[in-house]
């Protein structure tokens, strides 16, 4: 994540959970890693976990949450 943050700001990072080859245990660990990474504040985490994707796919805002 540190490299990603050096290359782009958090508004350009989107969380992806469609790991075809990952184990079931990998998803919660990945979420934990994003949330506990010291380089992101709460606003960054919210953007990465949801808001950036909503900006890419605005029609999903109507049907999510």
Secondary structure, DSSP 8 states (H G I E B T S, - for coil): -HHHHHHS-GGG-------SS--HHHHHHHHHHHHH-TT--HHHHHIIIIIHHHHH-GGGGGT--
